[in-house]
Amino acid sequence: MKIIDISWPVHEGMPEYGGRKLCTFTSYGNETHKIICFDTDTEKTAKLISKNLYIYEPQLEDLLFNSLCSKNISFTHNFNHAMDSEIFFICVPTPTNLNGDCDCSYLYSAFNTAF
């Protein structure tokens, strides 16, 4: 099964491959799933490809290394590399507006760009 995680940055420097999400998808990559993580932040993508983690989680570095070596996980900033995926996770922030409603503009932007 090929899975893609779509991340959209809120502003420069905001980590879209957050700790929980990175741990989850790295774990999936150590199974039989093929994971493609997409982010528009090319610097962050390059760091992860070179196994340079920006968070500490016990055993995450080993899991990531194994997943990258087995080609079960990959990181890209080119969405076209992921178009033949079967499952799409769109992981974007949904902050609240001043009136308390959910701001879904990042979700709509990611969805409209992807599809």
C-alpha positions as CSV (number, residue, x, y, z in Angstrom):
1,M,0.0,0.0,0.0
2,K,1.4,3.4,-0.9
3,I,0.5,6.3,1.5
4,I,1.2,10.0,1.2
5,D,1.3,12.5,3.9
6,I,0.7,16.0,2.7
7,S,2.0,18.8,4.9
8,W,1.5,22.5,4.3
9,P,3.6,25.1,6.1
10,V,1.9,27.8,8.0
11,H,4.9,30.1,7.9
12,E,8.6,29.6,7.4
13,G,10.2,27.6,10.1
14,M,7.0,25.9,11.4
15,P,7.7,22.2,11.6
16,E,5.1,20.4,9.5
17,Y,6.6,17.0,10.0
18,G,5.8,17.2,13.7
19,G,7.2,14.7,16.2
20,R,4.0,12.6,16.5
21,K,3.4,12.5,12.7
22,L,7.1,11.8,11.9
23,C,7.1,8.9,14.4
24,T,3.9,7.5,13.0
25,F,4.9,7.5,9.4
26,T,8.4,6.3,10.1
27,S,6.8,3.4,12.0
28,Y,4.5,2.6,9.0
29,G,7.6,2.7,6.8
30,N,9.2,0.0,8.9
31,E,6.3,-2.3,8.1
32,T,5.4,-3.1,4.5
33,H,3.9,0.3,3.6
34,K,5.5,2.7,1.2
35,I,5.3,6.2,2.7
36,I,5.9,9.4,0.7
37,C,6.0,12.6,2.9
38,F,5.4,15.8,0.9
39,D,6.2,19.2,2.2
40,T,6.7,22.5,0.4
41,D,9.7,23.3,2.7
42,T,12.6,22.0,0.7
43,E,15.2,22.6,3.5
44,K,13.3,20.4,5.9
45,T,12.8,17.8,3.3
46,A,16.5,17.7,2.5
47,K,17.4,17.4,6.2
48,L,15.1,14.4,6.6
49,I,16.5,12.7,3.4
50,S,20.0,13.1,4.9
51,K,18.7,11.6,8.2
52,N,19.1,14.8,10.0
53,L,16.3,14.8,12.6
54,Y,15.2,18.0,14.3
55,I,13.5,16.3,17.2
56,Y,14.6,13.6,19.7
57,E,12.5,10.5,20.1
58,P,14.1,7.3,21.3
59,Q,14.9,4.9,18.4
60,L,13.4,7.3,15.8
61,E,16.8,7.8,14.1
62,D,17.2,4.0,13.7
63,L,13.7,3.6,12.4
64,L,14.1,6.4,9.9
65,F,17.4,5.0,8.7
66,N,15.9,1.6,8.3
67,S,12.9,2.9,6.4
68,L,15.0,5.1,4.1
69,C,17.4,2.2,3.4
70,S,14.5,-0.2,2.6
71,K,13.0,2.6,0.5
72,N,9.7,2.3,2.4
73,I,9.7,6.0,3.3
74,S,10.7,9.0,1.2
75,F,10.5,12.7,1.5
76,T,9.7,15.1,-1.4
77,H,8.7,18.7,-2.1
78,N,7.4,17.6,-5.6
79,F,3.8,16.6,-5.3
80,N,3.9,14.8,-8.7
81,H,6.1,12.1,-7.1
82,A,3.1,11.0,-5.0
83,M,0.1,11.1,-7.3
84,D,-0.2,7.3,-7.7
85,S,-0.7,6.9,-3.9
86,E,-3.7,5.0,-2.6
87,I,-4.2,6.9,0.7
88,F,-3.6,10.6,1.3
89,F,-3.2,12.1,4.8
90,I,-3.5,15.9,4.7
91,C,-1.9,17.1,7.9
92,V,-2.3,20.9,8.2
93,P,-3.0,23.3,11.0
94,T,-6.6,24.3,11.6
95,P,-6.4,27.2,14.0
96,T,-9.4,28.9,15.4
97,N,-10.7,32.2,14.2
98,L,-11.4,35.1,16.5
99,N,-15.1,33.9,16.7
100,G,-14.0,30.4,17.8
101,D,-14.8,28.7,14.4
102,C,-12.2,26.4,12.8
103,D,-10.1,28.1,10.1
104,C,-10.0,25.4,7.3
105,S,-8.1,27.6,4.8
106,Y,-4.9,25.5,5.0
107,L,-7.0,22.3,4.5
108,Y,-8.8,23.8,1.4
109,S,-5.6,25.1,0.0
110,A,-3.8,21.7,0.3
111,F,-6.8,19.8,-1.1
112,N,-7.3,22.2,-4.0
113,T,-3.6,22.1,-4.9
114,A,-3.4,18.3,-4.6
115,F,-6.6,17.4,-6.4
